[in-house]
């Protein structure tokens, strides 16, 4: 399996981010061919009430590196990438690599 | 769904980290009751060859917050937590929150 993790920084306008992510970006990304599983999580504050390190964590699973490449290069993937500036101006960290299913 | 994401910093000794993680820590964590899915990914370098922001990304899925709490409080969860100092001295960022399955 090959996994793309996107760690979104805290946005200036969380309400606008949430609306755009759930109504526009997630539906766009979910259409990418070869995407096997796609989850996104909204971390809560730490045990001490501190702000979490990231605002949203998206995890996208593909069969292999070629599958991720094909998905990102597809019309749907390009639309999802082109949509990033529309809501993720605060920046995001992308991590891409082989993954193991432990359970 | 409720998700725990663990972002491990780059270890001083990657070979020792890998061995401990795959042979000891992952099998311990995988035994936690209520754990629905558990993957770990090893991010590769960025397109410019830069070191990825984190060394390893673990994503653990539970039914809900109570399920995560019960897993962490279980004998198996406590063993997994107690094992962290044995390999993760470089530190890790934990993110915990509700997750949506988009695909």
N, CA and C atoms of all chains as a GROMACS GRO file, in nm:
protein
  618
    1UNK      N    1   0.084  -0.119   0.000
    1UNK     CA    2   0.000   0.000   0.000
    1UNK      C    3   0.088   0.125   0.000
    2UNK      N    4   0.034   0.229  -0.054
    2UNK     CA    5   0.107   0.356  -0.061
    2UNK      C    6   0.015   0.465  -0.007
    3UNK      N    7   0.069   0.550   0.079
    3UNK     CA    8  -0.017   0.642   0.153
    3UNK      C    9   0.027   0.788   0.136
    4UNK      N   10  -0.072   0.873   0.121
    4UNK     CA   11  -0.050   1.018   0.120
    4UNK      C   12  -0.115   1.074   0.246
    5UNK      N   13  -0.036   1.143   0.326
    5UNK     CA   14  -0.088   1.209   0.446
    5UNK      C   15  -0.075   1.358   0.426
    6UNK      N   16  -0.182   1.431   0.451
    6UNK     CA   17  -0.178   1.576   0.439
    6UNK      C   18  -0.212   1.635   0.576
    7UNK      N   19  -0.117   1.712   0.629
    7UNK     CA   20  -0.132   1.775   0.760
    7UNK      C   21  -0.157   1.924   0.738
    8UNK      N   22  -0.280   1.965   0.756
    8UNK     CA   23  -0.316   2.105   0.731
    8UNK      C   24  -0.288   2.192   0.853
    9UNK      N   25  -0.221   2.303   0.830
    9UNK     CA   26  -0.201   2.402   0.936
    9UNK      C   27  -0.334   2.466   0.975
   10UNK      N   28  -0.338   2.526   1.092
   10UNK     CA   29  -0.459   2.593   1.140
   10UNK      C   30  -0.491   2.711   1.048
   11UNK      N   31  -0.612   2.712   0.995
   11UNK     CA   32  -0.650   2.820   0.903
   11UNK      C   33  -0.688   2.947   0.978
   12UNK      N   34  -0.683   3.056   0.906
   12UNK     CA   35  -0.727   3.183   0.966
   12UNK      C   36  -0.877   3.179   0.994
   13UNK      N   37  -0.951   3.118   0.904
   13UNK     CA   38  -1.096   3.112   0.919
   13UNK      C   39  -1.141   2.966   0.919
   14UNK      N   40  -1.147   2.906   1.038
   14UNK     CA   41  -1.181   2.764   1.045
   14UNK      C   42  -1.319   2.730   0.987
   15UNK      N   43  -1.413   2.820   1.004
   15UNK     CA   44  -1.548   2.792   0.952
   15UNK      C   45  -1.546   2.783   0.800
   16UNK      N   46  -1.475   2.877   0.737
   16UNK     CA   47  -1.466   2.875   0.591
   16UNK      C   48  -1.387   2.751   0.544
   17UNK      N   49  -1.281   2.718   0.617
   17UNK     CA   50  -1.203   2.599   0.582
   17UNK      C   51  -1.291   2.474   0.587
   18UNK      N   52  -1.362   2.458   0.696
   18UNK     CA   53  -1.446   2.339   0.711
   18UNK      C   54  -1.549   2.328   0.599
   19UNK      N   55  -1.610   2.440   0.570
   19UNK     CA   56  -1.714   2.440   0.467
   19UNK      C   57  -1.655   2.402   0.331
   20UNK      N   58  -1.543   2.464   0.299
   20UNK     CA   59  -1.481   2.435   0.169
   20UNK      C   60  -1.429   2.291   0.164
   21UNK      N   61  -1.367   2.248   0.273
   21UNK     CA   62  -1.309   2.113   0.273
   21UNK      C   63  -1.418   2.007   0.255
   22UNK      N   64  -1.522   2.019   0.333
   22UNK     CA   65  -1.623   1.913   0.331
   22UNK      C   66  -1.714   1.922   0.208
   23UNK      N   67  -1.740   2.045   0.161
   23UNK     CA   68  -1.836   2.059   0.051
   23UNK      C   69  -1.770   2.058  -0.086
   24UNK      N   70  -1.643   2.096  -0.093
   24UNK     CA   71  -1.578   2.106  -0.223
   24UNK      C   72  -1.457   2.013  -0.234
   25UNK      N   73  -1.361   2.030  -0.143
   25UNK     CA   74  -1.234   1.960  -0.161
   25UNK      C   75  -1.246   1.808  -0.143
   26UNK      N   76  -1.308   1.766  -0.035
   26UNK     CA   77  -1.318   1.621  -0.010
   26UNK      C   78  -1.394   1.551  -0.123
   27UNK      N   79  -1.506   1.606  -0.170
   27UNK     CA   80  -1.574   1.541  -0.283
   27UNK      C   81  -1.487   1.534  -0.409
   28UNK      N   82  -1.407   1.639  -0.433
   28UNK     CA   83  -1.317   1.638  -0.548
   28UNK      C   84  -1.212   1.527  -0.533
   29UNK      N   85  -1.146   1.526  -0.416
   29UNK     CA   86  -1.039   1.428  -0.393
   29UNK      C   87  -1.093   1.285  -0.395
   30UNK      N   88  -1.213   1.268  -0.343
   30UNK     CA   89  -1.270   1.134  -0.334
   30UNK      C   90  -1.295   1.072  -0.470
   31UNK      N   91  -1.300   1.156  -0.573
   31UNK     CA   92  -1.327   1.104  -0.710
   31UNK      C   93  -1.203   1.053  -0.780
   32UNK      N   94  -1.085   1.069  -0.720
   32UNK     CA   95  -0.962   1.028  -0.789
   32UNK      C   96  -0.962   0.878  -0.816
   33UNK      N   97  -0.930   0.838  -0.938
   33UNK     CA   98  -0.925   0.695  -0.969
   33UNK      C   99  -0.813   0.628  -0.891
   34UNK      N  100  -0.839   0.507  -0.844
   34UNK     CA  101  -0.737   0.430  -0.773
   34UNK      C  102  -0.728   0.460  -0.625
   35UNK      N  103  -0.807   0.556  -0.578
   35UNK     CA  104  -0.809   0.588  -0.436
   35UNK      C  105  -0.885   0.478  -0.362
   36UNK      N  106  -0.814   0.410  -0.270
   36UNK     CA  107  -0.875   0.294  -0.202
   36UNK      C  108  -0.947   0.330  -0.074
   37UNK      N  109  -0.893   0.430  -0.004
   37UNK     CA  110  -0.954   0.472   0.122
   37UNK      C  111  -0.909   0.614   0.149
   38UNK      N  112  -0.997   0.692   0.207
   38UNK     CA  113  -0.968   0.833   0.231
   38UNK      C  114  -1.042   0.873   0.357
   39UNK      N  115  -0.965   0.910   0.458
   39UNK     CA  116  -1.026   0.958   0.582
   39UNK      C  117  -0.969   1.096   0.613
   40UNK      N  118  -1.046   1.174   0.686
   40UNK     CA  119  -0.990   1.299   0.739
   40UNK      C  120  -1.038   1.315   0.882
   41UNK      N  121  -0.943   1.360   0.963
   41UNK     CA  122  -0.968   1.370   1.107
   41UNK      C  123  -0.944   1.513   1.153
   42UNK      N  124  -1.021   1.553   1.252
   42UNK     CA  125  -1.009   1.687   1.312
   42UNK      C  126  -0.956   1.670   1.454
   43UNK      N  127  -0.824   1.682   1.472
   43UNK     CA  128  -0.767   1.663   1.605
   43UNK      C  129  -0.825   1.760   1.708
   44UNK      N  130  -0.842   1.710   1.828
   44UNK     CA  131  -0.887   1.795   1.939
   44UNK      C  132  -0.767   1.845   2.018
   45UNK      N  133  -0.792   1.930   2.116
   45UNK     CA  134  -0.682   1.982   2.199
   45UNK      C  135  -0.615   1.871   2.277
   46UNK      N  136  -0.491   1.892   2.314
   46UNK     CA  137  -0.417   1.795   2.393
   46UNK      C  138  -0.473   1.784   2.534
   47UNK      N  139  -0.421   1.689   2.612
   47UNK     CA  140  -0.468   1.667   2.749
   47UNK      C  141  -0.456   1.794   2.835
   48UNK      N  142  -0.362   1.881   2.799
   48UNK     CA  143  -0.343   2.005   2.875
   48UNK      C  144  -0.418   2.122   2.813
   49UNK      N  145  -0.506   2.091   2.714
   49UNK     CA  146  -0.585   2.196   2.651
   49UNK      C  147  -0.511   2.270   2.540
   50UNK      N  148  -0.390   2.228   2.510
   50UNK     CA  149  -0.312   2.296   2.407
   50UNK      C  150  -0.368   2.271   2.268
   51UNK      N  151  -0.346   2.368   2.180
   51UNK     CA  152  -0.392   2.355   2.041
   51UNK      C  153  -0.318   2.238   1.974
   52UNK      N  154  -0.389   2.154   1.901
   52UNK     CA  155  -0.319   2.044   1.832
   52UNK      C  156  -0.222   2.099   1.727
   53UNK      N  157  -0.124   2.018   1.692
   53UNK     CA  158  -0.018   2.062   1.601
   53UNK      C  159  -0.072   2.094   1.462
   54UNK      N  160  -0.180   2.028   1.424
   54UNK     CA  161  -0.239   2.051   1.291
   54UNK      C  162  -0.391   2.061   1.305
   55UNK      N  163  -0.450   2.125   1.206
   55UNK     CA  164  -0.594   2.147   1.210
   55UNK      C  165  -0.672   2.028   1.156
   56UNK      N  166  -0.619   1.967   1.051
   56UNK     CA  167  -0.688   1.854   0.989
   56UNK      C  168  -0.585   1.758   0.931
   57UNK      N  169  -0.613   1.631   0.944
   57UNK     CA  170  -0.524   1.526   0.893
   57UNK      C  171  -0.600   1.442   0.791
   58UNK      N  172  -0.555   1.443   0.668
   58UNK     CA  173  -0.617   1.359   0.564
   58UNK      C  174  -0.522   1.244   0.531
   59UNK      N  175  -0.577   1.124   0.522
   59UNK     CA  176  -0.497   1.006   0.491
   59UNK      C  177  -0.560   0.936   0.371
   60UNK      N  178  -0.483   0.925   0.263
   60UNK     CA  179  -0.535   0.865   0.140
   60UNK      C  180  -0.452   0.742   0.104
   61UNK      N  181  -0.521   0.631   0.085
   61UNK     CA  182  -0.453   0.504   0.055
   61UNK      C  183  -0.465   0.469  -0.093
   62UNK      N  184  -0.354   0.422  -0.148
   62UNK     CA  185  -0.350   0.373  -0.286
   62UNK      C  186  -0.282   0.237  -0.286
   63UNK      N  187  -0.299   0.162  -0.394
   63UNK     CA  188  -0.238   0.029  -0.400
   63UNK      C  189  -0.086   0.037  -0.397
   64UNK      N  190  -0.032   0.132  -0.470
   64UNK     CA  191   0.113   0.144  -0.480
   64UNK      C  192   0.149   0.285  -0.529
   65UNK      N  193   0.278   0.308  -0.544
   65UNK     CA  194   0.324   0.441  -0.582
   65UNK      C  195   0.268   0.481  -0.720
   66UNK      N  196   0.260   0.384  -0.810
   66UNK     CA  197   0.208   0.414  -0.943
   66UNK      C  198   0.061   0.456  -0.934
   67UNK      N  199  -0.012   0.393  -0.843
   67UNK     CA  200  -0.152   0.428  -0.824
   67UNK      C  201  -0.169   0.572  -0.776
   68UNK      N  202  -0.082   0.611  -0.683
   68UNK     CA  203  -0.086   0.750  -0.634
   68UNK      C  204  -0.052   0.845  -0.748
   69UNK      N  205   0.052   0.810  -0.825
   69UNK     CA  206   0.092   0.896  -0.935
   69UNK      C  207  -0.019   0.912  -1.038
   70UNK      N  208  -0.084   0.801  -1.069
   70UNK     CA  209  -0.193   0.807  -1.167
   70UNK      C  210  -0.309   0.890  -1.114
   71UNK      N  211  -0.338   0.875  -0.985
   71UNK     CA  212  -0.448   0.951  -0.925
   71UNK      C  213  -0.417   1.101  -0.929
   72UNK      N  214  -0.293   1.138  -0.891
   72UNK     CA  215  -0.258   1.280  -0.888
   72UNK      C  216  -0.254   1.339  -1.029
   73UNK      N  217  -0.221   1.256  -1.126
   73UNK     CA  218  -0.213   1.304  -1.263
   73UNK      C  219  -0.346   1.303  -1.336
   74UNK      N  220  -0.446   1.241  -1.277
   74UNK     CA  221  -0.576   1.233  -1.343
   74UNK      C  222  -0.646   1.369  -1.340
   75UNK      N  223  -0.748   1.380  -1.419
   75UNK     CA  224  -0.824   1.506  -1.423
   75UNK      C  225  -0.878   1.540  -1.284
   76UNK      N  226  -0.924   1.437  -1.213
   76UNK     CA  227  -0.979   1.459  -1.079
   76UNK      C  228  -0.870   1.502  -0.980
   77UNK      N  229  -0.753   1.438  -0.993
   77UNK     CA  230  -0.643   1.474  -0.904
   77UNK      C  231  -0.594   1.615  -0.929
   78UNK      N  232  -0.588   1.653  -1.056
   78UNK     CA  233  -0.545   1.789  -1.088
   78UNK      C  234  -0.647   1.892  -1.039
   79UNK      N  235  -0.773   1.855  -1.045
   79UNK     CA  236  -0.876   1.947  -0.992
   79UNK      C  237  -0.862   1.962  -0.841
   80UNK      N  238  -0.831   1.852  -0.773
   80UNK     CA  239  -0.815   1.858  -0.628
   80UNK      C  240  -0.692   1.942  -0.592
   81UNK      N  241  -0.582   1.922  -0.664
   81UNK     CA  242  -0.462   2.001  -0.638
   81UNK      C  243  -0.488   2.150  -0.665
   82UNK      N  244  -0.556   2.177  -0.775
   82UNK     CA  245  -0.584   2.316  -0.811
   82UNK      C  246  -0.675   2.383  -0.710
   83UNK      N  247  -0.747   2.303  -0.634
   83UNK     CA  248  -0.840   2.359  -0.535
   83UNK      C  249  -0.770   2.400  -0.405
   84UNK      N  250  -0.649   2.348  -0.382
   84UNK     CA  251  -0.581   2.374  -0.254
   84UNK      C  252  -0.570   2.523  -0.219
   85UNK      N  253  -0.529   2.608  -0.314
   85UNK     CA  254  -0.516   2.750  -0.279
   85UNK      C  255  -0.649   2.814  -0.237
   86UNK      N  256  -0.758   2.748  -0.269
   86UNK     CA  257  -0.889   2.804  -0.237
   86UNK      C  258  -0.924   2.796  -0.088
   87UNK      N  259  -0.848   2.714  -0.013
   87UNK     CA  260  -0.885   2.701   0.129
   87UNK      C  261  -0.762   2.677   0.218
   88UNK      N  262  -0.648   2.636   0.160
   88UNK     CA  263  -0.535   2.594   0.242
   88UNK      C  264  -0.420   2.694   0.237
   89UNK      N  265  -0.455   2.821   0.239
   89UNK     CA  266  -0.353   2.926   0.234
   89UNK      C  267  -0.258   2.924   0.352
   90UNK      N  268  -0.301   2.865   0.462
   90UNK     CA  269  -0.215   2.857   0.581
   90UNK      C  270  -0.106   2.752   0.566
   91UNK      N  271  -0.117   2.673   0.460
   91UNK     CA  272  -0.013   2.575   0.432
   91UNK      C  273  -0.047   2.436   0.482
   92UNK      N  274   0.026   2.340   0.428
   92UNK     CA  275   0.004   2.200   0.466
   92UNK      C  276   0.135   2.124   0.444
   93UNK      N  277   0.152   2.019   0.521
   93UNK     CA  278   0.268   1.931   0.508
   93UNK      C  279   0.222   1.802   0.443
   94UNK      N  280   0.289   1.765   0.333
   94UNK     CA  281   0.253   1.641   0.264
   94UNK      C  282   0.358   1.534   0.294
   95UNK      N  283   0.310   1.415   0.321
   95UNK     CA  284   0.397   1.300   0.343
   95UNK      C  285   0.350   1.188   0.252
   96UNK      N  286   0.442   1.127   0.182
   96UNK     CA  287   0.408   1.024   0.085
   96UNK      C  288   0.504   0.907   0.098
   97UNK      N  289   0.451   0.788   0.114
   97UNK     CA  290   0.542   0.674   0.123
   97UNK      C  291   0.469   0.542   0.136
   98UNK      N  292   0.547   0.434   0.130
   98UNK     CA  293   0.489   0.301   0.143
   98UNK      C  294   0.433   0.279   0.283
   99UNK      N  295   0.322   0.208   0.290
   99UNK     CA  296   0.255   0.187   0.419
   99UNK      C  297   0.226   0.039   0.440
  100UNK      N  298   0.220   0.004   0.566
  100UNK     CA  299   0.191  -0.133   0.608
  100UNK      C  300   0.059  -0.134   0.683
  101UNK      N  301  -0.025  -0.230   0.654
  101UNK     CA  302  -0.148  -0.246   0.730
  101UNK      C  303  -0.119  -0.344   0.843
  102UNK      N  304  -0.113  -0.290   0.965
  102UNK     CA  305  -0.076  -0.374   1.081
  102UNK      C  306  -0.198  -0.443   1.138
  103UNK      N  307  -0.314  -0.380   1.128
  103UNK     CA  308  -0.440  -0.439   1.176
  103UNK      C  309  -0.550  -0.399   1.079
  104UNK      N  310  -1.620   0.754   1.354
  104UNK     CA  311  -1.489   0.697   1.377
  104UNK      C  312  -1.401   0.795   1.453
  105UNK      N  313  -1.305   0.741   1.526
  105UNK     CA  314  -1.213   0.824   1.604
  105UNK      C  315  -1.072   0.779   1.572
  106UNK      N  316  -0.984   0.875   1.548
  106UNK     CA  317  -0.853   0.840   1.494
  106UNK      C  318  -0.739   0.897   1.580
  107UNK      N  319  -0.638   0.814   1.597
  107UNK     CA  320  -0.513   0.855   1.660
  107UNK      C  321  -0.404   0.854   1.554
  108UNK      N  322  -0.340   0.968   1.535
  108UNK     CA  323  -0.229   0.978   1.441
  108UNK      C  324  -0.102   1.006   1.521
  109UNK      N  325   0.001   0.929   1.495
  109UNK     CA  326   0.129   0.950   1.564
  109UNK      C  327   0.234   0.983   1.460
  110UNK      N  328   0.293   1.102   1.473
  110UNK     CA  329   0.395   1.150   1.379
  110UNK      C  330   0.530   1.141   1.449
  111UNK      N  331   0.610   1.043   1.413
  111UNK     CA  332   0.739   1.022   1.478
  111UNK      C  333   0.847   1.108   1.415
  112UNK      N  334   0.922   1.176   1.500
  112UNK     CA  335   1.038   1.251   1.452
  112UNK      C  336   1.146   1.156   1.403
  113UNK      N  337   1.238   1.210   1.325
  113UNK     CA  338   1.348   1.128   1.273
  113UNK      C  339   1.435   1.080   1.387
  114UNK      N  340   1.456   0.951   1.396
  114UNK     CA  341   1.536   0.896   1.506
  114UNK      C  342   1.685   0.912   1.480
  115UNK      N  343   1.761   0.903   1.587
  115UNK     CA  344   1.907   0.907   1.572
  115UNK      C  345   1.957   0.783   1.498
  116UNK      N  346   1.894   0.671   1.529
  116UNK     CA  347   1.935   0.543   1.470
  116UNK      C  348   1.816   0.480   1.397
  117UNK      N  349   1.799   0.512   1.269
  117UNK     CA  350   1.681   0.462   1.196
  117UNK      C  351   1.673   0.310   1.191
  118UNK      N  352   1.787   0.244   1.182
  118UNK     CA  353   1.784   0.097   1.174
  118UNK      C  354   1.728   0.038   1.303
  119UNK      N  355   1.774   0.091   1.416
  119UNK     CA  356   1.724   0.042   1.546
  119UNK      C  357   1.576   0.076   1.562
  120UNK      N  358   1.538   0.196   1.517
  120UNK     CA  359   1.397   0.235   1.525
  120UNK      C  360   1.311   0.137   1.445
  121UNK      N  361   1.350   0.113   1.322
  121UNK     CA  362   1.271   0.025   1.235
  121UNK      C  363   1.256  -0.114   1.296
  122UNK      N  364   1.365  -0.165   1.346
  122UNK     CA  365   1.361  -0.300   1.403
  122UNK      C  366   1.268  -0.305   1.524
  123UNK      N  367   1.283  -0.206   1.612
  123UNK     CA  368   1.199  -0.206   1.733
  123UNK      C  369   1.052  -0.183   1.695
  124UNK      N  370   1.030  -0.089   1.604
  124UNK     CA  371   0.891  -0.058   1.568
  124UNK      C  372   0.819  -0.179   1.508
  125UNK      N  373   0.885  -0.243   1.413
  125UNK     CA  374   0.816  -0.352   1.342
  125UNK      C  375   0.812  -0.481   1.424
  126UNK      N  376   0.916  -0.503   1.505
  126UNK     CA  377   0.922  -0.632   1.576
  126UNK      C  378   0.860  -0.626   1.715
  127UNK      N  379   0.857  -0.507   1.774
  127UNK     CA  380   0.807  -0.498   1.912
  127UNK      C  381   0.685  -0.406   1.922
  128UNK      N  382   0.700  -0.281   1.880
  128UNK     CA  383   0.594  -0.184   1.907
  128UNK      C  384   0.466  -0.211   1.828
  129UNK      N  385   0.479  -0.232   1.699
  129UNK     CA  386   0.358  -0.253   1.617
  129UNK      C  387   0.281  -0.377   1.664
  130UNK      N  388   0.350  -0.489   1.692
  130UNK     CA  389   0.275  -0.605   1.742
  130UNK      C  390   0.206  -0.577   1.876
  131UNK      N  391   0.269  -0.498   1.962
  131UNK     CA  392   0.207  -0.461   2.090
  131UNK      C  393   0.082  -0.376   2.065
  132UNK      N  394   0.097  -0.272   1.985
  132UNK     CA  395  -0.014  -0.180   1.960
  132UNK      C  396  -0.129  -0.251   1.888
  133UNK      N  397  -0.094  -0.343   1.799
  133UNK     CA  398  -0.197  -0.411   1.720
  133UNK      C  399  -0.289  -0.496   1.806
  134UNK      N  400  -0.243  -0.528   1.926
  134UNK     CA  401  -0.324  -0.614   2.015
  134UNK      C  402  -0.428  -0.537   2.095
  135UNK      N  403  -0.428  -0.404   2.087
  135UNK     CA  404  -0.522  -0.326   2.168
  135UNK      C  405  -0.666  -0.360   2.132
  136UNK      N  406  -0.749  -0.386   2.233
  136UNK     CA  407  -0.890  -0.415   2.205
  136UNK      C  408  -0.960  -0.294   2.145
  137UNK      N  409  -1.047  -0.318   2.048
  137UNK     CA  410  -1.124  -0.208   1.989
  137UNK      C  411  -1.053  -0.137   1.876
  138UNK      N  412  -0.930  -0.177   1.848
  138UNK     CA  413  -0.855  -0.116   1.736
  138UNK      C  414  -0.912  -0.172   1.606
  139UNK      N  415  -0.964  -0.083   1.521
  139UNK     CA  416  -1.032  -0.129   1.398
  139UNK      C  417  -0.937  -0.138   1.280
  140UNK      N  418  -0.841  -0.047   1.276
  140UNK     CA  419  -0.747  -0.047   1.165
  140UNK      C  420  -0.623   0.028   1.211
  141UNK      N  421  -0.509  -0.018   1.163
  141UNK     CA  422  -0.382   0.040   1.207
  141UNK      C  423  -0.285   0.029   1.091
  142UNK      N  424  -0.243   0.142   1.042
  142UNK     CA  425  -0.144   0.143   0.934
  142UNK      C  426  -0.025   0.228   0.980
  143UNK      N  427   0.090   0.198   0.924
  143UNK     CA  428   0.204   0.289   0.944
  143UNK      C  429   0.276   0.306   0.812
  144UNK      N  430   0.316   0.430   0.788
  144UNK     CA  431   0.378   0.466   0.660
  144UNK      C  432   0.514   0.527   0.684
  145UNK      N  433   0.602   0.503   0.590
  145UNK     CA  434   0.737   0.558   0.595
  145UNK      C  435   0.753   0.659   0.482
  146UNK      N  436   0.732   0.787   0.513
  146UNK     CA  437   0.738   0.888   0.406
  146UNK      C  438   0.875   0.892   0.338
  147UNK      N  439   0.872   0.915   0.209
  147UNK     CA  440   0.994   0.932   0.132
  147UNK      C  441   1.030   1.079   0.122
  148UNK      N  442   1.144   1.108   0.062
  148UNK     CA  443   1.186   1.247   0.044
  148UNK      C  444   1.089   1.322  -0.047
  149UNK      N  445   1.085   1.453  -0.031
  149UNK     CA  446   1.000   1.536  -0.115
  149UNK      C  447   1.050   1.539  -0.258
  150UNK      N  448   0.972   1.602  -0.347
  150UNK     CA  449   1.009   1.610  -0.490
  150UNK      C  450   1.147   1.672  -0.509
  151UNK      N  451   1.188   1.758  -0.414
  151UNK     CA  452   1.319   1.824  -0.424
  151UNK      C  453   1.427   1.748  -0.348
  152UNK      N  454   1.394   1.626  -0.303
  152UNK     CA  455   1.493   1.546  -0.232
  152UNK      C  456   1.505   1.579  -0.085
  153UNK      N  457   1.422   1.671  -0.037
  153UNK     CA  458   1.430   1.712   0.103
  153UNK      C  459   1.380   1.602   0.196
  154UNK      N  460   1.434   1.603   0.317
  154UNK     CA  461   1.392   1.505   0.418
  154UNK      C  462   1.245   1.528   0.453
  155UNK      N  463   1.166   1.422   0.463
  155UNK     CA  464   1.026   1.441   0.499
  155UNK      C  465   1.014   1.497   0.642
  156UNK      N  466   0.902   1.560   0.669
  156UNK     CA  467   0.883   1.627   0.798
  156UNK      C  468   0.884   1.529   0.915
  157UNK      N  469   0.843   1.406   0.889
  157UNK     CA  470   0.840   1.303   0.994
  157UNK      C  471   0.896   1.172   0.940
  158UNK      N  472   0.940   1.090   1.033
  158UNK     CA  473   1.004   0.965   0.993
  158UNK      C  474   0.902   0.854   0.968
  159UNK      N  475   0.800   0.852   1.052
  159UNK     CA  476   0.698   0.747   1.039
  159UNK      C  477   0.563   0.804   1.084
  160UNK      N  478   0.460   0.764   1.014
  160UNK     CA  479   0.324   0.808   1.044
  160UNK      C  480   0.238   0.686   1.075
  161UNK      N  481   0.187   0.679   1.197
  161UNK     CA  482   0.097   0.570   1.234
  161UNK      C  483  -0.044   0.625   1.247
  162UNK      N  484  -0.140   0.553   1.191
  162UNK     CA  485  -0.280   0.595   1.196
  162UNK      C  486  -0.362   0.480   1.252
  163UNK      N  487  -0.428   0.506   1.364
  163UNK     CA  488  -0.505   0.401   1.433
  163UNK      C  489  -0.651   0.443   1.441
  164UNK      N  490  -0.739   0.356   1.393
  164UNK     CA  491  -0.882   0.386   1.390
  164UNK      C  492  -0.956   0.311   1.500
  165UNK      N  493  -1.047   0.383   1.562
  165UNK     CA  494  -1.136   0.325   1.663
  165UNK      C  495  -1.280   0.366   1.629
  166UNK      N  496  -1.376   0.296   1.690
  166UNK     CA  497  -1.515   0.328   1.661
  166UNK      C  498  -1.550   0.469   1.708
  167UNK      N  499  -1.502   0.504   1.827
  167UNK     CA  500  -1.537   0.633   1.884
  167UNK      C  501  -1.436   0.668   1.993
  168UNK      N  502  -1.456   0.783   2.056
  168UNK     CA  503  -1.360   0.831   2.156
  168UNK      C  504  -1.350   0.732   2.272
  169UNK      N  505  -1.464   0.674   2.310
  169UNK     CA  506  -1.462   0.578   2.421
  169UNK      C  507  -1.380   0.456   2.384
  170UNK      N  508  -1.387   0.417   2.258
  170UNK     CA  509  -1.309   0.301   2.214
  170UNK      C  510  -1.160   0.328   2.222
  171UNK      N  511  -1.120   0.448   2.183
  171UNK     CA  512  -0.978   0.485   2.196
  171UNK      C  513  -0.937   0.486   2.343
  172UNK      N  514  -1.022   0.545   2.426
  172UNK     CA  515  -0.990   0.552   2.568
  172UNK      C  516  -0.974   0.414   2.630
  173UNK      N  517  -1.066   0.324   2.593
  173UNK     CA  518  -1.061   0.187   2.647
  173UNK      C  519  -0.935   0.116   2.598
  174UNK      N  520  -0.901   0.138   2.471
  174UNK     CA  521  -0.780   0.074   2.415
  174UNK      C  522  -0.656   0.123   2.487
  175UNK      N  523  -0.646   0.255   2.506
  175UNK     CA  524  -0.527   0.310   2.571
  175UNK      C  525  -0.519   0.266   2.717
  176UNK      N  526  -0.634   0.247   2.778
  176UNK     CA  527  -0.635   0.207   2.919
  176UNK      C  528  -0.619   0.058   2.941
  177UNK      N  529  -0.629  -0.018   2.835
  177UNK     CA  530  -0.618  -0.164   2.847
  177UNK      C  531  -0.474  -0.205   2.877
  178UNK      N  532  -0.459  -0.328   2.919
  178UNK     CA  533  -0.324  -0.380   2.948
  178UNK      C  534  -0.236  -0.365   2.823
  179UNK      N  535  -0.292  -0.398   2.708
  179UNK     CA  536  -0.215  -0.392   2.584
  179UNK      C  537  -0.178  -0.247   2.549
  180UNK      N  538  -0.273  -0.154   2.571
  180UNK     CA  539  -0.246  -0.014   2.543
  180UNK      C  540  -0.140   0.042   2.635
  181UNK      N  541  -0.145   0.001   2.761
  181UNK     CA  542  -0.044   0.049   2.856
  181UNK      C  543   0.093  -0.007   2.822
  182UNK      N  544   0.095  -0.130   2.775
  182UNK     CA  545   0.224  -0.189   2.734
  182UNK      C  546   0.280  -0.113   2.613
  183UNK      N  547   0.192  -0.078   2.519
  183UNK     CA  548   0.238  -0.004   2.401
  183UNK      C  549   0.289   0.135   2.441
  184UNK      N  550   0.217   0.203   2.530
  184UNK     CA  551   0.263   0.335   2.577
  184UNK      C  552   0.396   0.324   2.650
  185UNK      N  553   0.407   0.222   2.735
  185UNK     CA  554   0.530   0.204   2.813
  185UNK      C  555   0.649   0.172   2.724
  186UNK      N  556   0.619   0.124   2.604
  186UNK     CA  557   0.727   0.087   2.510
  186UNK      C  558   0.784   0.208   2.436
  187UNK      N  559   0.710   0.319   2.434
  187UNK     CA  560   0.753   0.435   2.355
  187UNK      C  561   0.895   0.482   2.388
  188UNK      N  562   0.933   0.495   2.515
  188UNK     CA  563   1.069   0.542   2.545
  188UNK      C  564   1.178   0.449   2.492
  189UNK      N  565   1.139   0.325   2.461
  189UNK     CA  566   1.238   0.228   2.414
  189UNK      C  567   1.286   0.255   2.271
  190UNK      N  568   1.214   0.340   2.197
  190UNK     CA  569   1.255   0.361   2.057
  190UNK      C  570   1.225   0.503   2.008
  191UNK      N  571   1.138   0.576   2.078
  191UNK     CA  572   1.092   0.706   2.025
  191UNK      C  573   1.150   0.823   2.105
  192UNK      N  574   1.275   0.812   2.142
  192UNK     CA  575   1.338   0.918   2.220
  192UNK      C  576   1.346   1.050   2.145
  193UNK      N  577   1.339   1.045   2.013
  193UNK     CA  578   1.344   1.169   1.934
  193UNK      C  579   1.213   1.245   1.939
  194UNK      N  580   1.110   1.181   1.997
  194UNK     CA  581   0.983   1.249   2.014
  194UNK      C  582   0.882   1.218   1.906
  195UNK      N  583   0.758   1.247   1.936
  195UNK     CA  584   0.649   1.222   1.843
  195UNK      C  585   0.537   1.320   1.872
  196UNK      N  586   0.459   1.349   1.769
  196UNK     CA  587   0.343   1.436   1.782
  196UNK      C  588   0.218   1.349   1.773
  197UNK      N  589   0.133   1.361   1.874
  197UNK     CA  590   0.010   1.282   1.874
  197UNK      C  591  -0.108   1.373   1.838
  198UNK      N  592  -0.195   1.321   1.753
  198UNK     CA  593  -0.316   1.391   1.716
  198UNK      C  594  -0.432   1.296   1.736
  199UNK      N  595  -0.537   1.344   1.801
  199UNK     CA  596  -0.649   1.257   1.834
  199UNK      C  597  -0.778   1.330   1.806
  200UNK      N  598  -0.867   1.270   1.729
  200UNK     CA  599  -0.993   1.338   1.705
  200UNK      C  600  -1.088   1.258   1.618
  201UNK      N  601  -1.209   1.310   1.604
  201UNK     CA  602  -1.309   1.242   1.523
  201UNK      C  603  -1.270   1.244   1.376
  202UNK      N  604  -1.300   1.134   1.308
  202UNK     CA  605  -1.260   1.121   1.168
  202UNK      C  606  -1.379   1.082   1.082
  203UNK      N  607  -1.370   1.120   0.957
  203UNK     CA  608  -1.473   1.091   0.859
  203UNK      C  609  -1.414   1.001   0.751
  204UNK      N  610  -1.486   0.898   0.714
  204UNK     CA  611  -1.442   0.813   0.604
  204UNK      C  612  -1.504   0.870   0.477
  205UNK      N  613  -1.420   0.931   0.392
  205UNK     CA  614  -1.470   0.996   0.272
  205UNK      C  615  -1.480   0.898   0.155
  206UNK      N  616  -1.393   0.798   0.156
  206UNK     CA  617  -1.396   0.694   0.053
  206UNK      C  618  -1.358   0.562   0.117
   0.00000   0.00000   0.00000
